[in-house]
Amino acid sequence: MNILLLNGPNLNLLGTREPEIYGKKTLREIENELCEIAKKKKINLECFQSNHEGEIVDKIQLSINHIQGIMINAGAFTHTSVSIRDALIGSNIPFVELHISNIFKRENFRKESYLTDKAIGIISGFGMKSYFLALEGIIGYLQN
């Protein structure tokens, strides 16, 4: 089984960006931990981060024939990107939307997501644990 973890803009700054909201772990640390968990479950986890919307769209499209599930923290693109939404829909790959913070307790513009209604599930507000919960969720969904 192949799963893709997608991270959007500014998530490359994890560990230093607003640690009171996003925590102190870096994206690389999170990815390494997730890959270890996936490996133990005989799952290949591919990780990709970009600050550029088109690169995320391209990655989704390139995943169509070999990825069975996607975990996506689209960052700010969650609230703005019709093109990422359309790529996810067009790929027909099931996906879990995830957020480190509870987007529904933040600014009003963050309460709107272009992804939620198409996701198989959403994980929001559990800090870095959101990534691990999303991995459990997508694996459980794909194995059923």
C-alpha positions as CSV (number, residue, x, y, z in Angstrom):
1,M,0.0,0.0,0.0
2,N,1.3,3.5,-0.9
3,I,0.2,6.6,0.9
4,L,1.2,10.2,0.2
5,L,1.6,12.9,2.8
6,L,1.1,16.4,1.3
7,N,2.0,19.5,3.2
8,G,1.3,23.0,1.9
9,P,2.8,26.4,2.4
10,N,4.9,27.4,5.4
11,L,4.7,23.9,6.9
12,N,8.5,23.7,6.1
13,L,8.8,26.2,9.0
14,L,7.4,23.8,11.6
15,G,9.5,23.9,14.7
16,T,10.2,27.6,14.5
17,R,6.9,29.1,13.2
18,E,4.6,30.0,16.1
19,P,5.6,27.1,18.3
20,E,2.8,27.9,20.7
21,I,0.3,27.0,18.0
22,Y,2.2,24.5,15.8
23,G,4.7,22.9,18.3
24,K,8.4,22.5,18.3
25,K,8.9,19.4,16.1
26,T,10.1,20.1,12.5
27,L,8.3,18.7,9.5
28,R,11.3,16.4,8.8
29,E,11.0,14.9,12.4
30,I,7.3,14.3,11.9
31,E,7.9,12.7,8.5
32,N,10.6,10.4,9.8
33,E,8.4,9.3,12.7
34,L,5.4,8.7,10.3
35,C,7.6,6.7,7.9
36,E,8.8,4.5,10.7
37,I,5.3,3.7,11.8
38,A,4.2,3.1,8.2
39,K,7.3,0.8,7.5
40,K,6.3,-1.3,10.5
41,K,2.9,-1.8,9.0
42,K,4.5,-2.6,5.6
43,I,3.2,0.6,4.1
44,N,5.2,2.9,1.9
45,L,4.7,6.6,2.9
46,E,5.9,9.2,0.5
47,C,6.2,12.8,1.9
48,F,6.0,16.0,-0.2
49,Q,5.9,19.7,0.9
50,S,5.6,22.7,-1.3
51,N,4.9,26.4,-0.9
52,H,3.6,26.4,-4.5
53,E,0.0,25.5,-5.4
54,G,0.8,24.2,-8.8
55,E,3.5,21.8,-7.5
56,I,0.9,20.3,-5.1
57,V,-1.6,19.9,-8.0
58,D,1.1,18.2,-10.1
59,K,2.1,15.8,-7.3
60,I,-1.6,14.8,-6.8
61,Q,-1.9,14.2,-10.6
62,L,1.3,12.2,-10.7
63,S,0.1,10.0,-7.9
64,I,-3.0,8.7,-9.7
65,N,-1.6,5.3,-10.7
66,H,0.4,4.4,-7.7
67,I,-1.0,6.0,-4.5
68,Q,-4.0,4.5,-2.7
69,G,-4.5,7.2,-0.1
70,I,-3.5,10.8,0.6
71,M,-3.1,12.7,3.9
72,I,-3.1,16.4,3.3
73,N,-2.3,19.4,5.4
74,A,-2.9,22.0,2.7
75,G,-2.0,24.9,5.1
76,A,-3.4,28.2,3.8
77,F,-4.4,26.5,0.5
78,T,-7.2,24.8,2.6
79,H,-9.1,28.1,2.5
80,T,-8.2,29.3,-1.0
81,S,-7.4,26.5,-3.5
82,V,-10.0,25.3,-5.9
83,S,-7.3,23.8,-8.0
84,I,-6.1,21.5,-5.2
85,R,-9.7,20.6,-4.5
86,D,-10.2,19.8,-8.2
87,A,-7.0,17.8,-8.4
88,L,-8.0,15.7,-5.4
89,I,-11.5,15.1,-6.8
90,G,-10.1,14.3,-10.2
91,S,-7.5,11.9,-8.9
92,N,-10.2,9.8,-7.2
93,I,-7.7,9.0,-4.5
94,P,-9.4,8.9,-1.0
95,F,-7.9,11.6,1.3
96,V,-7.8,12.7,4.9
97,E,-7.6,16.4,5.6
98,L,-5.5,17.3,8.6
99,H,-4.7,20.4,10.6
100,I,-2.4,20.9,13.5
101,S,-4.5,23.6,15.1
102,N,-8.3,23.5,15.4
103,I,-9.2,25.7,12.4
104,F,-12.7,26.2,13.8
105,K,-11.3,28.0,16.8
106,R,-9.2,30.4,14.8
107,E,-9.9,33.4,12.5
108,N,-13.2,33.3,10.6
109,F,-11.5,32.9,7.2
110,R,-9.8,29.7,8.5
111,K,-13.2,28.1,9.3
112,E,-13.9,27.6,5.6
113,S,-12.2,24.6,3.8
114,Y,-12.4,23.8,0.1
115,L,-11.5,20.2,1.0
116,T,-13.6,19.0,3.9
117,D,-16.8,18.0,2.0
118,K,-14.7,15.7,-0.3
119,A,-12.4,14.2,2.4
120,I,-13.1,10.8,3.9
121,G,-12.4,12.5,7.2
122,I,-10.8,15.5,8.9
123,I,-8.4,15.6,11.8
124,S,-8.0,19.1,13.4
125,G,-6.7,20.5,16.6
126,F,-4.5,17.7,18.1
127,G,-1.2,19.4,17.5
128,M,1.4,17.2,15.9
129,K,-0.6,14.1,16.9
130,S,-3.0,15.1,14.0
131,Y,-0.5,13.6,11.6
132,F,-0.4,10.3,13.4
133,L,-4.2,10.2,13.8
134,A,-4.6,10.9,10.0
135,L,-2.2,8.1,9.2
136,E,-4.2,5.7,11.4
137,G,-7.4,6.9,9.8
138,I,-6.3,6.5,6.2
139,I,-4.8,3.1,6.8
140,G,-8.0,1.9,8.5
141,Y,-10.1,3.3,5.7
142,L,-8.0,1.6,3.0
143,Q,-7.8,-1.8,4.8
144,N,-11.6,-2.0,5.1
